[in-house]
Amino acid sequence: MGEKQPASGEVIAVTTTSFVAQSYQLNQAPAFGSLVIVPGPDGREHFGLCGGTETGGIEPGRHAMAWGSADGADGDIYQRQPQLAHVLRTTFTCIQVGYRAEDGRVLQRVPPSPPRVHERVWVADTATVRGFFTSLSYLRFLLRSGADSVEDLMAASIGHAYRENGGDRAFLVSAGREVARLLASEHDRLTAVLELLTALEERR
């Protein structure tokens, strides 16, 4: 898994194709589109893409309520109301995009089984990101995942890999071609993704 770093969260729910994790730190979840890893006790690693974040009340059905006022004191509400850390939680949903097989290969497909609830979740380090994104096969089933804002998620994941690859233009061009192939018959969706990818290079 590369360099050891603090875990970002813990798996609290799973399906065949996705999992939900709770952040260990309130309001601190992996970035949208970033690659995460869930190691299992058998040595198998599950790979996911962070596809959404939510912060709300810990108790089911109860929403957070306003603690400030229009003319209230300035400053960080979480410093002024430290109890918020005990009544709120941040969760993030990840689309499963691959796993490490018994022979050590990383396969970009839905794993035979999801990670276990209560396994810890790490953000992938640079070396792992570079290795994983040498293939873009994950884009094919990402399109079939039914994820919200899937075009944005595709572009965000490619952008994440692009930055971790030091702004490698060849990688960005290759990714753009793969997106064009997959969305050749869906002009509006293709345009949306390519516009986001073009913006990545313009911001450099």
N, C-alpha and C positions, 0 to 999 in steps of 0.2 A: 504493500500500500504506500510505500514511500516514507517520507519523513513523518515521525509521530507528531501529532498535533491534537489539541483538545477536541473531543467529540462535539458536534453541533447539536445533537438531539438524540431522541430515543423513539424507536418505532412503537406506535400505539394502536395501529390498525393496518391490516393488509388485505389485498385482493390478489387475484391471479396476475394482474398487470400493473398494479400500483400499490403504494403504501403511504401512510400518513405518519409523520413523526412530530413529537413535541420538542420544541427548542428548550435547551437547558437554561438559556438566557432570554428573558422577555424582550420582545421586539428585535431579536437577533436570529434570523433564519438565513440559510444559504440564498445567494442571489438567484433571481429568476433565470432559469436556463442553465444553471451550474450543475456540474457532475458531482454526484455524491456516491459514497460507498457504504455498504452495510456488510461487515464481515460476519460470517457464521461460525459456529463451533466446529463444523466439519472442514473448515479452511476455505469453503466456497465464499466468494465475494459477490454480492449483488450490486449492480450499478443502476442508478436512477438519475433522472433529470428533475430538478426542482421546478414544478409547474405551477405553483401558487402558494401563497402565504396568508394566514388568517390570525388575527389577534382578537380575543374576546373573553367573555367570562368563563371561568372554570366550570361552574355549575351548568349542566345542560338546560337549555331553554331560558337562561337568564342572560340578558344583555348588559354590557358595561353601561354605566350612567355617567353623566357629566359631573366632574368634581370642581371645575373652576367656575368663573363668572366673567361677564363681559368686561368688568372693571377690576378683575382680580389681580393679585400680585404677579409680577413677571417671574420667570425662572422655570426650571424643569419641574413639571408636575410630579414626576416620579421621585424626585428628591423631597418635595414638599409632602407627598402622600406615599410613603414607602410601603404602606399596606397593599398598594395596588399590585405589587409583585406576587402577592399571595392570593389574589382573587382573579387575576387575569393569566392567560397563557397564550403563547404563540405556537401555532402549528404550521407545518408545511407539507404539501402533497407532492409526491414524486412519481413520475411515470417510470416503470421498470424498462430499461433499455439494454440489459445484458447481464452476463455473469461470467465468473471465471470457472472454467471446467476443471475436472480433476487432473487433467494433464497440463494445467497452467495456462491454457489458451483463454483469451477473452473473446467470448461469443456475443455478438450483438443480436440477441433474440430474447423473447420472453423466457425466463428461467423455468425449469421444471417445477419448482415450488418457490413461493415468495419467502422473504426473510421472516424470521420469527418475531413476534411481538416482544418488545423490551430489548431487542438488539440495538446497539448504539450506531449512530449515523455520523460519518465524517465527510467533510468536503474534500474532494480529491485534490492531491497536490499536483504541481505542474507536470512532473514526469508521467504521472498516471493519466492526466488529461491528454497529453501529447500522444501517449500510446493508444488510448481508447479511440481517439478521433482520427487515427490513421485510416479507419474505415468509416463510411457514412451510411452503412446499411440500416442503422437505427432510424434514419429518417423515414424509411418506408413504412414501418409499423407505427411510428409516431403519428403519421397521418391517419392511421386507422384507429388510434387510441381513443378518439372521442374527447380528447382534452380540450378545455376551454382555451380560446385564443391560440390554437395550435400553430398558426402561421407565425405569431409573435414568439412562441416557444421554439420553433425551428430556428428562427433568426437569432434568438438570444443564445441558444446552445452553440450555434456556429460562431457567433461573436465571442462567446466565452473561450472556445477553443482557439479562435484566431488570436486573441490577446495572449493566451498562454503559450502560443507558438511564436510569440514575439512579433506579431503583426505580419505574418508570412502571407504575402499576397497570393502566392501560388495555391496555398490552401484555400483561401477565400474564393478564388476563381474556380477551383475544383468543386467546392461546395455549391457554388452558384450553378454550375453545370448540372450537378446531381439534382438540385431542386428543380431546375428547368425540365429535366427529364421526367421527374415524378409528377410534376404539375403541368405537363405540356398541354393537356386538354382543359385546364382550368385557369384561364387567363387572368382573372381578377385575383385569385389566390396567389398565383405565380408573381404577378406584379407587386403584390403587397410584400412578399418575402424579399424579392430582389431589391425593392426600394430600401428596405431595412438593412440589407447587406451592403448596399452602396453607401449608405450613411455611415457604416462602420469605418470604411476606408477614408471617407471625407473628414471624419473626426480626428484622424491621426495627425 
